[in-house]
């Protein structure tokens, strides 16, 4: 992918459910070169409660294996972009894979 300037981590998560119904995840991380951009910040909830669940878009190389169950981890950029994002949608193009991201609440 041309223009890939950020190191992004694609976190593949495998869920496991124990006998009590508790879900835990095993993570496998892969590093790719790509780009990421924030698309909003500090939006309000329908109920009037202020939230800060950022939306972002990431571009990764076409050969990257990614599903909507994976996460993208951004580190080393700035406090606005750094964090863990769930993948909301995936769009394949001839030159890259575009990932629409939603920040995780922790």
N, C-alpha and C positions, 0 to 999 in steps of 0.2 A: 504494500500500500504506500503510495507516494505521500509524503507529508506527515508520516507518523513520527511524532516527536516526544510523546509521553510514554513512559513505561506503565502499563496497566496490568493488573492481575485478574485473570479470569478464574473465579473460584467455583469449581464444580462441587455441588453438595449432594451427598447421598443420604437420604433419611433412613433412620432405623427406629422402630417403635418397640418399646419394651413391654413387659407383661402388664404394666399398669397404664399403658396407653400414652406414655410420655415419649415425645419425639426428640431424638438427638441426631446430629448431622456429622458425617465424616467429610472433611474438606480435602480436595486436591487442587492445588494452585498451579496455574500456568501463567508465565509472563509473556506479554506481547507488546509490540510497539504500536501505538495508535494515537488517537487524539480524543479529547473530551472537552465538552463545553457545557456550562450551566445554562439552563433555559428559564428558570424562575427561582425566586427565593422569597421566603417570608410570606407565604400565602395564608389566607384566612379560611377556616373551616366553615361549613354551612351553619353550624351551631353558634358561630361567633367566637369560638375559641381560636386564638392565634396559634398557628403551627409553623414549623420550619422543616418541611419535608421537601427538600430540593428535587427538582426534575433536571435531568441532564441528558445529553446525547453523546454517545461514544462511537468512534469509527475504528474498527479493527480490521486486520487483513482478511481477505476472502477465505483463506485456508483455516481460519480459527474455528475450532469446534466449540459451539456455544448453544445452550438451550435456554428457554425461559425460566428454568429452575436454577440456573447459575446466578452468580453475583459478580459484579465488577468492583474491585477495590482500587481506589485512587489514593496514592500517597506521594508526598514530596512535592506537591504543586503549591497550593496555598490553602488557607483555612476554609475558604468558601467551597473549593472543589474536593478537598480531601474527605474521604469517607467510603462507606460501603453502600453500594447501590443494588437494588433488585432490578432484574430485567423485566420491563413492562411489555416490550414488543421488539421484534427482530425484523429488519428489512435487508434483504440481499440485493446488492447492486453488482454490476460487472467489475467495479474497482475496489469494493470494500463491503463489509457488513456493518450496517448502521444499527446501533442498539439504543433504544429509548429507555431511559433509566429513571427509577424513583428511589430516592434516598431511604434507607432503612431507619426506623425509629428505634432508638436504643435507650 
